[in-house]
Amino acid sequence: MKNYFKAVPKYFWILLAIIVVGIFLRTYHFRDWLQFSPDEARDATLIGAAIEGKAALPALGPQAGNTQFYLGPFYYQGEYVAALLFGNSPDKIAYFDLFFSILAIPLLFVFLRKYFSTRMALFLSALLSVSYFAIKISRFASNPNSIPFFALIFLLGLLGLLEKENNKKYFWASLVGIGMGVGIQLHALLFLIMPVVALGVCGYLIAKKNLSWKSFFLVVFFFLLANYGQLAYEFKSGGANVGQLFKGASSESNVGGSALLRNVSLVASCQAQANINIVFSPIDMEKCGAIFNVAKSFKSNKLVPAGPKVNGGLFILEMIVTLIFSFGGYALLWRYLRKEKDEQKRNFLGLFVFYSLVSWAVLLPVASQIEVRYFSILFFVPFVLLGLWLNFLFEKKKQAEKNIFLGLAIFFLVANVWMLLALARPYLEQRASDVNNSILGETQNMLAYLMANADQQKLVYIDGQTFYLKRFLKPFDYLAQQSGATMVRPGNKQPFASGTKFFFIDGSKAKPTEIGKTLNSDLVLGYQKFSNIIIYTLIKK
């Protein structure tokens, strides 16, 4: 046994510790802090119906954005397996994304070692382990949340194929096919990005006579196998579904002149924000266009940062650091690509550039719709850029490299943990639910109030301010149905008579209407505040 432990590389134990920390941060209070918004409630309803035998599992996956295109069924199939294995509840269904988010940590390490030193790859993987961006997307069920794992599978496969002296070509070809076959079912952008990148690399290798047709057909075979469900549907429907994707893409692609320049600027700035958000998690950088908001505010002599109110000077500093980190990093990328002699490292940087450029080209037509979370397709970019920055800093300080690296590593990790604690506080204090978030534990507390005051009615009426109702009605209804009740919004399809008890949901900032008085002409029987939310019990007049 002693000899066995000696044979295991030292870095393995460090990587294992990094993974353990990542697991803890992704699973702590997993059920209570689970994001459970309308989309998650919709998916949980579909999966629950399939598990209970009430309906078949959908032939396709979720609808892509505002298009009429539906993704492949892999995501729903994965959720179904998770529910089958662990139980039919929102948190158990979300184990699908949790599982792949954990596996993304060691996979990033393997990917980064293709270019960086073991020490650097461990440090950058540790940053992913404590990244708020990565932790957040691991703590709820949504089809893009497993992209990091499958994007890395895809890229590692391509890097393997690019190696000249390699006796595992068939293995790498299989990875490319699987990564692409699954990836295009997780996000519509990958439906365009991955095939272009794969064809580009395979075409290059075939031209160089460094890829056998057998390897190429293996890529195609595993792609077809992984994406069998969607391909079968497209064959039966005559390509009607995929036609909707290209129809939507063509309607968005009419950009020229100033519009094109604006879209390029927006994608570039949003990528810069995403880079900082992924590795450092500042609380005010989750919406694209923050840099442009600052520019506009200077014109009006009024600084209005995007997102939550923060110190104006600090926000400007963050913007400066954001621009230097990203655009300076891209300059370093070009520098290292030009001077790199090692073929494996050149392949790494070349593939990195090619995949990024194709992604940018696909993002341009939808630039006005993108958010920082879209950059999960490029989540590895800031880790590579940070590694290049650190390599650059150490070039002329070889003697002090170890001490400088240790100091910087401690600083980055402590800064991320500090930010994590700040961002976790609303969850600890049960005030994370608001107009933008529906957290499962808090939503269940609100539902308990509703059911306790519903007089055991099976049909429970709930109205409210539009944004709050839109956020909470579906989650309330899903949870209520577990107790045999149904939540409905009163209206033309669900009219209710005078004297009927109902509920009204709103934000809690305003002073609550007192019991016995009227709210929107209806009598207030009672109310309860849930930090950012208030729910009234009313009688319709």
C-alpha positions as CSV (number, residue, x, y, z in Angstrom):
1,M,0.0,0.0,0.0
2,K,2.9,2.4,0.8
3,N,4.4,1.8,-2.6
4,Y,1.1,2.5,-4.2
5,F,0.8,5.9,-2.5
6,K,4.4,6.7,-3.5
7,A,3.6,5.9,-7.1
8,V,0.7,8.4,-7.2
9,P,2.0,11.9,-8.3
10,K,2.0,14.6,-5.6
11,Y,-0.2,16.8,-7.7
12,F,-3.0,14.2,-7.6
13,W,-3.5,14.8,-3.9
14,I,-3.6,18.6,-4.4
15,L,-6.1,18.2,-7.3
16,L,-8.2,15.9,-5.1
17,A,-8.3,18.6,-2.4
18,I,-9.3,21.2,-5.0
19,I,-12.1,18.9,-6.2
20,V,-13.3,18.3,-2.6
21,V,-13.5,22.0,-2.0
22,G,-15.4,22.4,-5.2
23,I,-17.9,19.6,-4.2
24,F,-18.5,21.3,-0.8
25,L,-19.2,24.7,-2.4
26,R,-21.5,23.2,-5.0
27,T,-23.5,21.0,-2.6
28,Y,-23.7,23.0,0.7
29,H,-27.4,23.6,1.3
30,F,-28.0,22.3,-2.2
31,R,-31.8,21.8,-1.9
32,D,-32.6,25.0,0.1
33,W,-30.5,27.3,-2.0
34,L,-31.5,25.7,-5.4
35,Q,-32.5,28.2,-8.0
36,F,-36.1,27.2,-8.9
37,S,-37.6,29.7,-11.4
38,P,-40.3,29.2,-14.0
39,D,-38.0,27.3,-16.5
40,E,-36.9,24.9,-13.8
41,A,-40.5,24.3,-12.7
42,R,-41.5,23.7,-16.3
43,D,-38.8,21.1,-16.8
44,A,-39.4,19.4,-13.4
45,T,-43.1,19.1,-14.4
46,L,-42.2,17.4,-17.7
47,I,-39.7,15.0,-16.0
48,G,-42.1,14.3,-13.1
49,A,-44.9,13.4,-15.6
50,A,-42.6,11.0,-17.4
51,I,-41.4,9.4,-14.2
52,E,-44.9,8.9,-13.0
53,G,-46.0,7.5,-16.4
54,K,-48.5,10.3,-17.0
55,A,-46.8,11.4,-20.2
56,A,-43.9,10.4,-22.5
57,L,-40.5,12.1,-22.2
58,P,-40.4,14.9,-24.8
59,A,-38.9,14.0,-28.1
60,L,-36.9,17.2,-28.1
61,G,-35.3,19.3,-25.4
62,P,-36.1,22.9,-24.2
63,Q,-36.9,25.7,-26.6
64,A,-33.8,27.9,-27.5
65,G,-34.3,31.5,-26.4
66,N,-36.9,33.4,-28.3
67,T,-36.8,31.1,-31.4
68,Q,-39.1,28.3,-32.4
69,F,-36.1,25.9,-32.5
70,Y,-35.9,23.1,-29.9
71,L,-32.7,21.6,-28.7
72,G,-32.0,17.9,-28.7
73,P,-33.4,15.6,-25.9
74,F,-30.1,14.8,-24.1
75,Y,-30.7,17.3,-21.4
76,Y,-34.2,16.0,-20.5
77,Q,-32.9,12.4,-20.8
78,G,-30.1,13.3,-18.3
79,E,-32.6,14.8,-15.9
80,Y,-34.9,11.8,-16.3
81,V,-32.0,9.4,-15.3
82,A,-31.2,11.6,-12.3
83,A,-34.8,11.6,-11.1
84,L,-35.0,7.8,-11.7
85,L,-31.8,7.2,-9.7
86,F,-32.2,9.7,-6.9
87,G,-35.9,10.7,-6.7
88,N,-38.5,12.9,-8.4
89,S,-37.8,16.3,-6.8
90,P,-36.3,19.6,-8.1
91,D,-33.0,19.1,-6.3
92,K,-32.5,15.5,-7.4
93,I,-33.3,16.4,-11.0
94,A,-30.6,19.1,-10.7
95,Y,-28.0,16.4,-9.9
96,F,-27.4,16.0,-13.6
97,D,-25.8,19.5,-13.9
98,L,-24.2,19.2,-10.5
99,F,-22.4,16.0,-11.6
100,F,-20.9,17.5,-14.7
101,S,-20.0,20.7,-13.0
102,I,-17.9,18.8,-10.5
103,L,-16.2,16.8,-13.3
104,A,-15.3,20.0,-15.1
105,I,-12.8,20.8,-12.4
106,P,-10.3,17.9,-13.1
107,L,-11.1,18.1,-16.8
108,L,-10.0,21.8,-16.9
109,F,-6.7,20.7,-15.2
110,V,-6.1,18.1,-17.9
111,F,-6.9,20.7,-20.6
112,L,-4.6,23.4,-19.1
113,R,-1.7,21.0,-18.7
114,K,-1.6,20.8,-22.5
115,Y,0.1,24.2,-22.4
116,F,0.8,25.3,-18.8
117,S,3.0,23.8,-16.0
118,T,1.4,21.4,-13.6
119,R,1.6,24.1,-10.8
120,M,-0.1,26.7,-13.0
121,A,-2.9,24.2,-14.1
122,L,-3.5,23.3,-10.4
123,F,-3.8,27.0,-9.5
124,L,-6.2,27.8,-12.3
125,S,-8.3,24.7,-11.6
126,A,-8.5,25.8,-7.9
127,L,-9.9,29.2,-9.2
128,L,-12.6,27.3,-11.1
129,S,-13.3,25.3,-7.9
130,V,-14.1,28.6,-6.0
131,S,-15.5,30.6,-8.9
132,Y,-18.9,32.0,-8.1
133,F,-19.9,31.9,-11.8
134,A,-19.1,28.2,-11.9
135,I,-20.7,27.5,-8.5
136,K,-23.9,29.3,-9.4
137,I,-24.5,27.4,-12.6
138,S,-23.9,24.1,-10.8
139,R,-26.7,24.8,-8.3
140,F,-29.7,24.7,-10.5
141,A,-31.0,22.7,-13.5
142,S,-30.7,24.4,-16.8
143,N,-29.6,23.1,-20.2
144,P,-26.5,25.4,-20.6
145,N,-25.1,24.5,-17.2
146,S,-23.2,21.4,-18.3
147,I,-21.6,23.1,-21.3
148,P,-18.1,23.5,-19.6
149,F,-17.7,19.8,-19.2
150,F,-18.7,18.9,-22.8
151,A,-16.9,21.8,-24.3
152,L,-13.7,20.6,-22.7
153,I,-14.3,17.0,-23.9
154,F,-14.7,18.4,-27.4
155,L,-11.5,20.5,-27.2
156,L,-9.4,17.8,-25.6
157,G,-10.5,15.4,-28.4
158,L,-9.4,17.9,-31.1
159,L,-6.1,18.5,-29.3
160,G,-5.5,14.8,-29.3
161,L,-6.2,14.6,-33.0
162,L,-3.7,17.4,-33.6
163,E,-0.9,15.5,-32.1
164,K,1.3,13.9,-34.8
165,E,2.8,11.1,-32.7
166,N,-0.3,9.6,-31.2
167,N,-1.5,6.0,-31.0
168,K,-4.9,7.0,-29.4
169,K,-6.4,8.8,-32.5
170,Y,-9.5,6.7,-32.3
171,F,-10.0,7.6,-28.7
172,W,-9.7,11.3,-29.4
173,A,-12.0,11.0,-32.4
174,S,-14.6,9.4,-30.2
175,L,-14.3,12.3,-27.7
176,V,-14.8,14.9,-30.4
177,G,-17.9,13.1,-31.6
178,I,-19.4,12.8,-28.1
179,G,-18.5,16.3,-27.1
180,M,-20.0,17.8,-30.2
181,G,-23.1,15.4,-30.2
182,V,-24.0,16.4,-26.7
183,G,-22.8,20.0,-26.9
184,I,-25.1,21.0,-29.7
185,Q,-28.1,19.7,-27.6
186,L,-27.2,22.1,-24.7
187,H,-27.2,25.5,-26.5
188,A,-28.2,26.7,-29.9
189,L,-24.9,28.6,-30.2
190,L,-23.0,25.4,-30.0
191,F,-25.2,23.9,-32.7
192,L,-23.3,26.3,-35.0
193,I,-20.0,26.6,-33.3
194,M,-18.9,23.0,-32.7
195,P,-19.5,21.6,-36.2
196,V,-17.7,24.6,-37.8
197,V,-14.7,24.1,-35.4
198,A,-14.7,20.3,-35.9
199,L,-14.9,20.5,-39.7
200,G,-12.2,23.2,-39.7
201,V,-9.7,21.1,-37.6
202,C,-10.5,17.8,-39.4
203,G,-10.2,19.5,-42.8
204,Y,-6.8,20.9,-41.8
205,L,-5.6,17.5,-40.6
206,I,-6.9,15.7,-43.7
207,A,-5.1,18.3,-45.9
208,K,-1.9,17.7,-43.9
209,K,-2.5,13.9,-44.2
210,N,-2.5,13.6,-40.4
211,L,-6.0,12.2,-40.0
212,S,-7.2,8.9,-41.4
213,W,-10.7,8.7,-42.9
214,K,-11.4,6.0,-40.2
215,S,-10.8,8.6,-37.5
216,F,-13.0,11.1,-39.3
217,F,-15.8,8.6,-39.6
218,L,-15.4,7.8,-35.9
219,V,-16.1,11.5,-35.2
220,V,-19.2,11.3,-37.3
221,F,-20.3,8.0,-35.8
222,F,-20.1,9.1,-32.2
223,F,-21.7,12.5,-33.1
224,L,-24.6,10.7,-34.6
225,L,-24.8,8.3,-31.7
226,A,-24.8,11.0,-29.1
227,N,-27.3,13.1,-31.0
228,Y,-29.5,10.2,-32.2
229,G,-32.7,11.6,-30.6
230,Q,-32.6,15.0,-32.3
231,L,-31.5,13.5,-35.7
232,A,-34.3,11.0,-35.7
233,Y,-36.8,13.8,-35.0
234,E,-35.4,15.9,-37.8
235,F,-35.5,13.0,-40.2
236,K,-39.2,12.3,-39.4
237,S,-40.1,16.0,-39.6
238,G,-38.1,16.7,-42.7
239,G,-35.8,19.1,-40.9
240,A,-38.6,21.4,-39.8
241,N,-37.1,22.0,-36.3
242,V,-33.6,22.8,-37.4
243,G,-35.1,25.0,-40.2
244,Q,-36.4,27.2,-37.4
245,L,-32.9,27.8,-36.1
246,F,-31.6,29.0,-39.4
247,K,-34.7,31.0,-40.0
248,G,-34.0,32.8,-36.7
249,A,-30.3,33.2,-37.5
250,S,-31.1,34.8,-40.9
251,S,-33.5,37.2,-39.3
252,E,-30.8,38.3,-36.9
253,S,-27.9,38.4,-39.3
254,N,-28.9,41.6,-41.2
255,V,-26.3,43.8,-39.5
256,G,-24.1,46.2,-41.4
257,G,-22.2,49.4,-41.0
258,S,-22.7,51.0,-37.6
259,A,-24.8,48.1,-36.4
260,L,-22.0,45.6,-37.0
261,L,-19.5,47.9,-35.3
262,R,-21.9,48.2,-32.3
263,N,-22.3,44.4,-32.1
264,V,-18.6,43.8,-32.3
265,S,-18.1,46.3,-29.5
266,L,-20.9,44.7,-27.4
267,V,-19.6,41.2,-27.8
268,A,-16.0,42.3,-27.0
269,S,-17.0,44.2,-23.9
270,C,-19.3,41.4,-22.8
271,Q,-16.6,38.8,-23.2
272,A,-14.3,41.1,-21.2
273,Q,-16.9,41.3,-18.4
274,A,-17.5,37.5,-18.6
275,N,-13.7,36.9,-18.2
276,I,-13.6,38.9,-15.0
277,N,-16.9,37.6,-13.7
278,I,-15.8,34.0,-14.1
279,V,-12.4,34.3,-12.4
280,F,-13.1,37.1,-9.8
281,S,-17.0,37.2,-9.5
282,P,-17.5,41.0,-8.9
283,I,-21.2,41.5,-7.9
284,D,-22.0,44.2,-10.5
285,M,-20.8,42.6,-13.7
286,E,-23.5,40.0,-14.5
287,K,-25.3,42.1,-17.2
288,C,-23.7,42.9,-20.5
289,G,-23.1,46.5,-21.4
290,A,-21.7,47.7,-18.0
291,I,-18.8,49.4,-19.8
292,F,-21.1,51.2,-22.1
293,N,-23.3,52.3,-19.2
294,V,-20.3,53.9,-17.7
295,A,-19.4,55.7,-20.9
296,K,-23.0,57.0,-21.2
297,S,-22.9,58.2,-17.6
298,F,-19.9,60.3,-18.2
299,K,-21.7,62.2,-21.0
300,S,-24.5,63.1,-18.5
301,N,-22.0,63.7,-15.7
302,K,-23.8,61.0,-13.7
303,L,-22.3,57.7,-12.9
304,V,-24.8,54.9,-12.9
305,P,-23.1,51.5,-12.8
306,A,-25.0,48.5,-14.1
307,G,-26.6,46.1,-11.6
308,P,-26.6,46.8,-7.8
309,K,-25.6,50.2,-6.6
310,V,-21.8,50.3,-5.9
311,N,-19.2,52.8,-5.2
312,G,-18.6,54.7,-8.5
313,G,-14.9,55.0,-8.1
314,L,-14.6,51.3,-7.4
315,F,-16.8,50.5,-10.4
316,I,-14.5,52.5,-12.7
317,L,-11.5,50.7,-11.3
318,E,-13.2,47.4,-12.1
319,M,-13.8,48.5,-15.6
320,I,-10.2,49.5,-16.1
321,V,-9.0,46.1,-14.7
322,T,-11.5,44.3,-16.9
323,L,-10.2,46.0,-20.1
324,I,-6.5,45.5,-19.2
325,F,-7.0,41.9,-18.2
326,S,-8.9,40.8,-21.3
327,F,-7.4,42.9,-24.1
328,G,-3.9,42.7,-22.6
329,G,-4.4,39.0,-22.4
330,Y,-5.4,38.7,-26.0
331,A,-2.2,40.7,-26.9
332,L,-0.2,38.2,-24.9
333,L,-2.0,35.4,-26.7
334,W,-0.9,36.7,-30.1
335,R,2.6,37.2,-28.8
336,Y,3.0,33.7,-27.4
337,L,1.3,32.1,-30.5
338,R,3.9,33.8,-32.7
339,K,7.0,32.8,-30.7
340,E,5.9,29.3,-29.6
341,K,8.2,26.6,-30.9
342,D,6.7,23.6,-29.2
343,E,4.1,22.0,-31.6
344,Q,1.7,20.8,-28.9
345,K,1.6,24.2,-27.3
346,R,1.1,25.9,-30.7
347,N,-1.8,23.5,-31.3
348,F,-3.3,24.5,-27.9
349,L,-3.1,28.3,-28.6
350,G,-4.2,27.9,-32.3
351,L,-7.3,25.8,-31.3
352,F,-8.0,28.3,-28.5
353,V,-7.9,31.2,-31.0
354,F,-10.0,29.3,-33.7
355,Y,-12.7,28.2,-31.3
356,S,-12.9,31.8,-29.8
357,L,-13.1,33.5,-33.2
358,V,-15.9,31.1,-34.5
359,S,-17.8,31.7,-31.2
360,W,-17.5,35.5,-31.6
361,A,-18.7,35.3,-35.2
362,V,-21.8,33.3,-34.1
363,L,-22.5,35.7,-31.2
364,L,-22.4,38.8,-33.4
365,P,-25.9,38.5,-34.9
366,V,-27.5,38.1,-31.4
367,A,-25.2,40.6,-29.6
368,S,-28.2,42.7,-28.3
369,Q,-29.6,39.6,-26.6
370,I,-26.6,38.2,-24.9
371,E,-25.8,38.1,-21.2
372,V,-22.6,37.2,-19.3
373,R,-24.0,33.7,-18.7
374,Y,-23.9,33.0,-22.5
375,F,-20.2,32.9,-22.2
376,S,-20.3,29.5,-20.5
377,I,-19.5,28.4,-24.1
378,L,-16.1,30.2,-23.6
379,F,-15.7,29.7,-19.8
380,F,-12.1,28.5,-20.2
381,V,-11.0,31.7,-21.8
382,P,-10.2,33.7,-18.7
383,F,-8.3,30.9,-17.1
384,V,-6.0,30.7,-20.2
385,L,-5.6,34.5,-20.2
386,L,-4.7,34.6,-16.5
387,G,-2.2,31.8,-17.1
388,L,-0.6,33.8,-19.9
389,W,-0.5,36.9,-17.8
390,L,1.3,35.0,-15.0
391,N,3.7,33.4,-17.4
392,F,4.5,36.9,-18.7
393,L,5.1,38.2,-15.2
394,F,7.5,35.3,-14.5
395,E,9.6,35.6,-17.7
396,K,12.2,38.0,-16.2
397,K,11.8,37.0,-12.6
398,K,12.7,33.3,-12.6
399,Q,14.5,33.5,-9.3
400,A,11.5,34.9,-7.4
401,E,8.9,33.0,-9.5
402,K,8.0,30.5,-6.7
403,N,7.4,33.2,-4.1
404,I,5.6,35.5,-6.4
405,F,3.4,32.7,-7.7
406,L,2.5,31.6,-4.1
407,G,1.6,35.2,-3.1
408,L,-0.5,35.8,-6.2
409,A,-2.2,32.4,-5.8
410,I,-3.1,33.2,-2.1
411,F,-4.4,36.6,-3.1
412,F,-6.6,35.4,-5.9
413,L,-8.0,32.5,-3.9
414,V,-8.7,34.6,-0.8
415,A,-10.3,37.3,-2.9
416,N,-12.6,34.7,-4.5
417,V,-13.6,33.2,-1.2
418,W,-14.2,36.6,0.3
419,M,-16.5,37.4,-2.6
420,L,-18.2,34.0,-2.2
421,L,-19.0,34.8,1.4
422,A,-20.4,38.2,0.4
423,L,-22.6,36.6,-2.3
424,A,-23.7,33.8,0.0
425,R,-25.0,36.1,2.7
426,P,-28.5,36.6,1.2
427,Y,-28.9,32.9,1.0
428,L,-27.8,32.4,4.6
429,E,-30.2,35.2,5.7
430,Q,-33.1,33.8,3.5
431,R,-33.4,37.0,1.4
432,A,-32.0,35.7,-1.9
433,S,-35.5,35.5,-3.6
434,D,-36.6,38.6,-5.4
435,V,-37.9,39.7,-8.7
436,N,-35.0,37.9,-10.5
437,N,-34.6,34.8,-8.3
438,S,-36.8,32.1,-6.9
439,I,-34.9,30.1,-4.4
440,L,-36.4,26.7,-3.5
441,G,-36.2,26.8,0.3
442,E,-37.6,30.4,0.5
443,T,-40.3,29.6,-2.1
444,Q,-41.4,26.6,0.0
445,N,-41.7,28.9,3.0
446,M,-43.9,31.3,1.0
447,L,-46.0,28.4,-0.2
448,A,-46.4,27.2,3.4
449,Y,-48.0,30.6,4.2
450,L,-50.3,30.3,1.1
451,M,-51.5,26.8,1.9
452,A,-52.0,27.6,5.6
453,N,-54.3,30.4,4.6
454,A,-56.0,28.8,1.6
455,D,-58.7,27.0,3.8
456,Q,-57.8,23.7,2.2
457,Q,-59.0,24.9,-1.2
458,K,-57.8,22.7,-4.1
459,L,-57.9,25.7,-6.5
460,V,-55.8,28.6,-5.1
461,Y,-56.0,32.0,-6.7
462,I,-52.9,34.2,-6.7
463,D,-52.5,37.6,-8.4
464,G,-49.8,40.2,-8.1
465,Q,-47.4,42.6,-9.7
466,T,-46.5,41.2,-13.1
467,F,-42.8,40.6,-12.6
468,Y,-43.2,38.9,-9.3
469,L,-46.1,36.8,-10.5
470,K,-44.2,35.8,-13.6
471,R,-41.2,34.7,-11.3
472,F,-43.2,32.8,-8.7
473,L,-46.5,31.5,-10.2
474,K,-45.0,28.4,-11.9
475,P,-42.8,27.4,-8.9
476,F,-45.7,27.8,-6.5
477,D,-48.0,25.7,-8.8
478,Y,-45.4,22.9,-9.1
479,L,-44.9,22.7,-5.4
480,A,-48.6,23.1,-4.6
481,Q,-49.4,20.2,-6.9
482,Q,-47.3,17.9,-4.7
483,S,-50.0,18.5,-2.1
484,G,-52.9,18.1,-4.5
485,A,-53.6,21.8,-5.0
486,T,-53.4,24.0,-8.1
487,M,-52.3,27.6,-8.3
488,V,-54.0,29.8,-10.9
489,R,-54.1,33.5,-11.8
490,P,-57.6,35.0,-11.8
491,G,-58.6,36.3,-15.2
492,N,-60.9,35.8,-18.1
493,K,-60.1,32.0,-18.2
494,Q,-60.3,31.7,-14.4
495,P,-62.9,34.2,-13.1
496,F,-63.8,34.3,-9.4
497,A,-66.7,35.7,-7.6
498,S,-67.0,38.5,-5.1
499,G,-66.2,37.2,-1.6
500,T,-63.5,34.7,-2.9
501,K,-60.3,34.6,-0.9
502,F,-57.1,35.0,-3.0
503,F,-53.5,36.1,-2.6
504,F,-51.4,38.9,-4.0
505,I,-47.6,38.9,-4.4
506,D,-45.5,42.0,-4.5
507,G,-42.1,43.5,-3.6
508,S,-41.7,44.3,0.1
509,K,-40.0,47.7,-0.2
510,A,-43.2,49.8,0.1
511,K,-45.0,50.1,3.4
512,P,-47.5,47.2,3.6
513,T,-51.3,47.9,3.4
514,E,-52.7,47.4,6.9
515,I,-55.1,44.6,7.7
516,G,-58.7,45.7,7.3
517,K,-57.9,48.2,4.7
518,T,-58.2,47.8,0.9
519,L,-55.6,46.9,-1.7
520,N,-56.7,47.6,-5.2
521,S,-60.2,47.8,-3.8
522,D,-60.0,44.3,-2.2
523,L,-60.1,43.8,1.6
524,V,-56.8,42.8,3.3
525,L,-57.2,39.9,5.6
526,G,-53.5,39.5,6.4
527,Y,-50.0,39.6,5.0
528,Q,-46.5,38.3,5.6
529,K,-43.2,39.6,4.5
530,F,-40.5,37.3,3.2
531,S,-37.6,39.8,3.1
532,N,-37.8,41.0,-0.5
533,I,-41.3,39.6,-1.1
534,I,-44.7,40.4,0.5
535,I,-47.8,38.2,0.1
536,Y,-51.3,39.5,1.0
537,T,-54.4,37.5,1.8
538,L,-57.3,39.3,0.3
539,I,-61.1,39.0,-0.1
540,K,-62.4,40.0,-3.5
541,K,-65.0,42.8,-3.3
